[in-house]
Amino acid sequence: MKLPLLVFAIVVPIVVGTLLGGPGVGVALLGLAGVGLVYWAVQLRPRGGIGEAPDPQVRRRLLVVVSRPVEDEATTSAIAADAGIDGSRDLAEVMVLAPLRIGFLDRWASDLEPAREEAQKALVISVASLARAGVVAEARVGDEDIVQAVEDQVGSYPATEVILVTAPDGEDPDAAHAAAELTARLRTGFRRLVVG
């Protein structure tokens, strides 16, 4: 169904432009239609599921994605409980993932080093806070898009549960959108913790 619509979106501007204003107008409208189609295609994102459904026979793996560093006691305790430190659940392997936070000018200049340093700083703070609660965790830096970072990481680290640690929606709207998408697409357990 999409292919006929795409052909229609390309052919109609050429024909209408050529009939109304000649070949120059037809080519100009074709160019505009092409730009519109490219923009539309770039905005499309895959909507399939992320990860595999957890197998009860496999050891638990917890992926903690930190949009903001984990420092406060309540968040640390919640993650420690999910990791099984309190004995209520089986112990889980824990991976902490910090997505890059790249600014427009940094992206334009291809200067990723400040964003990488900030992500590594968030990882150090988060892993140290979790270590105080008895959680041993690995740490990695991920893609700037939170959903893409989770999707990439779940490919190599088959998490059975994912926890997203974010600031409130008003302070971190990107994380709020990512949480909504992860809720819909993740095949594993998912939970969002909001740091005040």
C-alpha positions as CSV (number, residue, x, y, z in Angstrom):
1,M,0.0,0.0,0.0
2,K,2.9,2.4,0.7
3,L,4.6,1.9,-2.6
4,P,1.6,3.2,-4.7
5,L,1.3,6.2,-2.3
6,L,5.0,7.0,-2.7
7,V,4.8,6.8,-6.5
8,F,1.7,9.0,-6.4
9,A,3.5,11.5,-4.2
10,I,6.3,11.7,-6.7
11,V,4.4,11.6,-10.0
12,V,1.5,14.0,-9.2
13,P,3.7,17.1,-8.4
14,I,5.6,16.6,-11.7
15,V,2.5,16.3,-13.8
16,V,0.6,19.2,-12.0
17,G,3.6,21.5,-12.1
18,T,4.4,20.7,-15.7
19,L,0.8,21.3,-16.8
20,L,0.4,24.5,-14.8
21,G,3.8,26.2,-15.2
22,G,6.0,24.2,-17.5
23,P,8.9,21.8,-17.0
24,G,10.8,24.1,-14.6
25,V,7.9,24.2,-12.2
26,G,7.4,20.4,-12.5
27,V,11.1,19.8,-11.6
28,A,10.9,22.3,-8.7
29,L,7.8,20.6,-7.3
30,L,9.5,17.2,-7.7
31,G,12.4,18.5,-5.7
32,L,10.1,19.7,-2.9
33,A,8.3,16.4,-2.9
34,G,11.6,14.6,-2.7
35,V,12.7,16.6,0.3
36,G,9.4,16.0,2.0
37,L,9.7,12.2,1.4
38,V,13.3,12.1,2.7
39,Y,12.3,14.1,5.8
40,W,9.4,11.7,6.4
41,A,11.6,8.6,5.9
42,V,14.2,10.0,8.4
43,Q,11.5,10.5,11.0
44,L,10.4,6.9,10.8
45,R,11.6,4.7,13.6
46,P,11.4,0.9,13.9
47,R,8.4,0.0,16.1
48,G,9.1,-3.7,16.7
49,G,9.7,-5.2,20.1
50,I,13.1,-4.8,21.9
51,G,14.8,-7.8,23.4
52,E,13.5,-11.2,24.1
53,A,10.9,-12.3,26.6
54,P,12.8,-13.4,29.8
55,D,13.4,-17.1,30.2
56,P,12.7,-18.2,33.8
57,Q,15.6,-20.7,33.6
58,V,18.2,-17.9,32.7
59,R,20.0,-15.9,35.4
60,R,18.4,-12.5,36.0
61,R,20.1,-9.5,34.3
62,L,19.2,-6.0,35.3
63,L,20.0,-3.1,33.0
64,V,19.9,0.3,34.8
65,V,19.7,3.2,32.3
66,V,20.7,6.5,34.0
67,S,19.4,9.6,32.4
68,R,20.5,11.3,35.7
69,P,23.0,9.9,38.1
70,V,21.8,7.6,40.9
71,E,22.7,9.3,44.2
72,D,19.7,9.4,46.5
73,E,19.0,6.7,49.0
74,A,15.5,5.9,47.8
75,T,16.5,5.2,44.2
76,T,19.6,3.3,45.3
77,S,17.5,1.1,47.6
78,A,14.9,0.5,45.0
79,I,17.6,-0.7,42.5
80,A,19.3,-2.8,45.2
81,A,16.0,-4.5,46.0
82,D,15.4,-5.2,42.3
83,A,18.9,-6.6,42.1
84,G,18.0,-9.0,44.9
85,I,20.5,-7.6,47.5
86,D,17.8,-7.8,50.2
87,G,17.3,-11.5,49.6
88,S,13.7,-11.2,48.4
89,R,14.7,-12.2,44.9
90,D,17.5,-14.1,43.2
91,L,20.6,-12.1,42.7
92,A,20.9,-10.4,39.4
93,E,23.8,-9.3,37.3
94,V,23.7,-5.5,37.0
95,M,24.7,-3.3,34.1
96,V,24.5,0.5,34.4
97,L,24.2,2.4,31.1
98,A,24.5,6.2,30.7
99,P,23.4,7.6,27.3
100,L,25.4,10.5,26.0
101,R,23.9,14.0,26.3
102,I,25.1,15.8,23.1
103,G,24.3,19.4,22.6
104,F,23.5,20.8,19.1
105,L,26.8,22.6,18.7
106,D,28.8,19.7,19.9
107,R,27.0,17.4,17.5
108,W,27.5,19.9,14.7
109,A,31.2,20.1,15.5
110,S,31.5,16.3,16.1
111,D,32.8,17.1,19.6
112,L,31.6,14.2,21.6
113,E,34.3,14.3,24.3
114,P,32.4,16.6,26.8
115,A,29.3,14.5,26.5
116,R,31.3,11.3,27.0
117,E,33.0,12.8,30.1
118,E,29.5,13.7,31.6
119,A,28.2,10.2,30.9
120,Q,31.3,8.7,32.5
121,K,30.8,11.0,35.5
122,A,27.2,9.9,35.8
123,L,28.4,6.2,35.7
124,V,31.0,6.7,38.4
125,I,28.5,8.4,40.7
126,S,25.8,5.8,40.0
127,V,28.1,2.7,40.4
128,A,29.6,4.1,43.6
129,S,26.2,4.8,45.1
130,L,25.0,1.2,44.1
131,A,28.3,-0.2,45.6
132,R,27.5,1.4,48.9
133,A,24.2,-0.5,48.9
134,G,26.0,-3.8,48.0
135,V,25.3,-3.9,44.3
136,V,28.2,-4.8,42.1
137,A,27.7,-3.4,38.6
138,E,29.4,-3.0,35.3
139,A,29.1,0.3,33.5
140,R,28.9,1.5,29.9
141,V,28.2,4.6,27.9
142,G,25.5,4.4,25.2
143,D,23.9,6.2,22.3
144,E,22.5,9.7,22.8
145,D,19.0,8.3,22.0
146,I,17.8,6.5,25.2
147,V,15.7,4.0,23.3
148,Q,18.5,3.3,20.8
149,A,21.0,2.9,23.7
150,V,18.7,0.3,25.3
151,E,18.1,-1.5,22.1
152,D,21.9,-1.6,21.3
153,Q,22.7,-2.8,24.9
154,V,20.0,-5.5,25.0
155,G,21.5,-6.9,21.9
156,S,24.7,-7.7,23.6
157,Y,23.5,-7.9,27.2
158,P,20.2,-9.8,27.2
159,A,18.6,-8.1,30.1
160,T,15.6,-9.7,31.8
161,E,14.6,-6.3,33.4
162,V,15.3,-2.7,32.5
163,I,15.1,0.2,34.9
164,L,15.2,3.8,33.6
165,V,16.3,6.5,36.1
166,T,15.2,10.0,35.0
167,A,14.4,13.4,36.2
168,P,10.8,14.6,36.3
169,D,9.1,15.0,32.9
170,G,9.4,18.8,33.0
171,E,13.1,18.7,33.5
172,D,13.8,15.8,31.1
173,P,11.1,15.5,28.3
174,D,13.3,13.3,26.2
175,A,13.4,10.7,28.9
176,A,9.7,10.9,29.4
177,H,9.2,10.1,25.6
178,A,11.8,7.3,25.9
179,A,10.0,5.8,28.9
180,A,6.7,5.7,27.0
181,E,8.3,4.1,23.9
182,L,10.2,1.6,26.1
183,T,7.0,0.7,27.9
184,A,5.4,-0.2,24.6
185,R,8.3,-1.9,22.9
186,L,10.3,-3.8,25.6
187,R,9.6,-7.5,25.8
188,T,11.4,-7.6,29.2
189,G,10.2,-6.2,32.5
190,F,10.4,-2.4,32.6
191,R,10.2,0.2,35.4
192,R,10.9,3.9,35.5
193,L,12.3,5.6,38.6
194,V,12.0,9.4,38.8
195,V,14.7,11.2,40.8
196,G,13.4,14.4,42.4
